[in-house]
Amino acid sequence: QMPTYKLTYFNIEGAAEKVRLAFKLGGIDFEDERVDFAAWGEMKPKTPFGQLPLLSIDGKAPVAQSGAMLRYVGRLGGLYPQDPEKALEIDEVIGLDEDFSRMVAPSFYIMRSPQMYGHGDLTEDEKKAIQAKMRTAIAADEIPRFLGYFEAKLAKSGTGYFCGDKPTIADCVVLVMLRTLKSGRLDHIPATITDSKPLLTAFYDRMMGLPAIAAHYKK
């Protein structure tokens, strides 16, 4: 009997989306549980680390940490190889994506948790003004720098994918990053910011055209 998998997250892409994509590309059935933000307050203390996503296998106690889930599902679905050198190449791309996320994160958290940055007493307008300065700065410098690194990785690969000639979990993480940047949901970061990178643009179109991914986003 096949194991059952339940992935629990909010009804947004966020940290779980790369895992959803790995399930889809690997052809593995799973329950895609979406939690209402209103229900999260009651649920949070019952989770291992006070965070989502969670992955439950065969109804057992759930595990946390989306990176661990991604590699687990990647192994199940043939998207994360056993060969140590090939896995290392994939992990390098994932690490670069994690660096990118850490760079962008303060511009989110200044709105949600300003006390983390010593700003517990800001008004909404003051928070928005700080976010605008942060986002304008990274859109001018740091985001293009990182996009250049990803573009160079695709040029080196030469296959249209980041590692090898078929999708891996590295491609899952970069696709989610590109979707976020292109969404227009990030105030002060233009949705066109990736358009000057031809290989990344072609990669985005290729990934979005894969049947499993196209079906995922059609719903």
C-alpha positions in Angstrom: 0.0 0.0 0.0 1.3 3.5 -1.0 2.0 5.9 1.9 -0.3 8.9 2.3 1.1 12.4 2.6 -0.5 15.5 3.9 1.1 18.9 3.5 -0.3 21.7 5.6 0.2 25.4 4.9 -1.6 28.6 4.5 -3.6 29.2 1.3 -0.6 31.0 -0.3 2.5 29.9 -2.2 5.1 30.9 0.4 7.4 28.3 2.0 5.3 25.2 1.0 5.1 25.9 -2.7 8.4 24.3 -3.6 7.3 21.1 -1.8 3.9 21.2 -3.6 5.8 21.5 -6.9 8.1 18.6 -6.0 5.1 16.4 -5.3 3.5 17.4 -8.6 6.6 16.9 -10.7 7.3 13.6 -8.9 3.8 12.3 -9.7 3.1 11.7 -6.0 -0.4 12.1 -4.7 -0.7 14.2 -1.5 -3.4 16.1 0.4 -2.8 19.8 0.0 -4.3 21.1 3.3 -4.7 24.9 3.3 -5.1 26.5 6.7 -7.1 29.7 7.3 -5.0 32.5 8.9 -7.9 32.9 11.4 -7.4 29.3 12.6 -3.6 29.6 12.9 -3.5 31.2 16.3 -5.1 28.2 17.9 -3.0 25.7 15.9 0.4 27.4 16.3 1.2 26.2 19.9 0.5 22.6 18.8 3.1 22.6 16.0 6.7 21.5 16.6 8.4 24.9 16.1 5.4 27.3 15.9 5.5 27.4 12.1 4.1 26.0 8.9 4.4 24.0 6.6 4.0 20.6 8.2 4.2 17.2 6.5 2.5 14.2 7.9 3.2 10.7 6.5 0.7 8.0 7.0 -1.0 10.1 9.7 2.1 10.1 12.0 3.2 13.1 13.9 4.1 15.8 11.4 7.6 17.1 10.6 8.4 20.7 10.0 11.1 22.6 8.0 10.3 23.0 4.3 13.9 22.3 3.1 13.8 18.9 4.8 10.4 18.1 3.2 11.7 19.3 -0.2 14.6 16.9 -0.2 12.5 14.0 1.1 9.8 14.5 -1.6 12.6 15.1 -4.1 14.1 11.7 -3.3 10.7 10.0 -3.5 10.0 11.5 -6.9 13.4 11.3 -8.6 14.1 15.0 -8.4 17.0 14.8 -5.9 19.7 12.2 -6.9 21.6 9.8 -4.7 24.9 10.7 -6.4 26.6 13.0 -3.8 28.2 15.3 -6.4 24.9 15.8 -8.3 23.1 16.4 -5.0 25.8 19.0 -4.1 25.2 20.9 -7.3 21.5 21.0 -6.5 22.1 22.1 -2.9 24.3 24.9 -4.1 21.4 26.4 -6.1 19.0 25.9 -3.1 21.6 27.6 -0.9 21.8 30.6 -3.3 18.0 30.8 -3.2 18.1 30.7 0.6 20.6 33.6 0.6 18.2 35.5 -1.7 15.3 34.9 0.7 17.4 36.1 3.7 18.3 39.3 1.8 14.6 40.1 1.0 13.2 38.9 4.4 13.8 42.1 6.4 11.6 44.1 4.0 8.7 41.7 4.9 9.4 41.5 8.7 9.6 45.3 9.2 5.9 45.3 8.6 5.0 42.1 10.5 7.5 42.1 13.4 9.2 45.5 13.6 10.3 44.8 17.2 12.8 42.3 15.7 14.7 45.3 14.3 14.3 47.5 17.4 11.3 49.3 16.0 8.4 48.2 18.3 6.7 51.6 18.4 6.3 52.4 14.7 3.0 53.6 13.1 1.7 51.9 10.0 2.9 54.8 7.9 6.3 54.7 9.4 6.6 51.0 8.7 5.6 51.5 5.1 8.1 54.3 4.7 10.9 52.1 6.0 9.8 49.2 3.8 9.7 51.4 0.7 13.3 52.5 1.3 14.5 48.9 1.9 12.7 47.6 -1.2 13.8 50.4 -3.4 17.4 49.8 -2.4 17.4 46.0 -3.0 15.5 46.4 -6.3 18.3 48.7 -7.5 21.2 46.5 -6.4 20.9 43.2 -4.5 18.0 41.6 -6.5 19.7 42.2 -9.9 23.0 40.9 -8.4 21.3 37.6 -7.4 19.4 37.3 -10.6 22.8 37.6 -12.4 24.0 34.6 -10.3 21.0 32.5 -11.3 21.4 33.5 -15.0 25.0 32.5 -14.9 24.1 29.1 -13.4 21.7 28.5 -16.3 24.3 29.6 -18.8 26.8 27.1 -17.3 24.2 24.3 -17.3 23.2 24.9 -20.9 20.2 22.6 -20.7 17.5 25.1 -19.7 17.4 23.6 -16.2 19.7 24.3 -13.3 21.2 20.9 -12.7 21.1 18.3 -15.5 18.7 18.0 -18.4 15.5 17.5 -16.4 13.8 19.3 -13.5 15.1 18.8 -10.0 14.2 20.4 -6.7 16.6 23.2 -7.5 14.3 24.2 -10.3 11.3 24.0 -7.9 12.8 26.6 -5.6 13.9 29.0 -8.3 10.5 28.9 -10.0 8.8 29.9 -6.7 11.2 32.8 -6.3 10.5 34.0 -9.9 6.8 33.7 -9.4 7.0 35.9 -6.3 9.1 38.5 -8.1 6.9 38.5 -11.1 3.6 38.6 -9.1 3.5 42.3 -8.6 2.6 41.7 -4.9 5.9 43.1 -3.6 5.4 46.8 -3.2 8.3 48.9 -4.6 9.8 45.9 -6.5 8.8 46.1 -10.2 7.1 42.9 -11.5 9.3 43.3 -14.6 12.6 43.0 -12.6 13.4 39.6 -14.1 12.6 40.5 -17.7 16.2 41.5 -18.5 17.4 38.0 -17.9 16.7 35.9 -21.1 17.7 32.5 -19.7 15.7 33.0 -16.5 12.7 34.1 -18.6 13.0 31.0 -20.8 13.4 28.8 -17.7 10.2 30.3 -16.2 8.3 29.7 -19.4 9.7 26.1 -19.7 8.8 25.2 -16.1 5.3 26.8 -16.3 4.7 24.8 -19.5 5.5 21.4 -17.9 2.1 19.5 -17.8 2.2 18.8 -14.0 3.0 22.5 -13.2 0.6 23.9 -15.8 -2.2 21.8 -14.2 -1.2 22.8 -10.7 -1.6 26.5 -11.6 -4.7 26.1 -13.7 -6.9 25.2 -10.8 
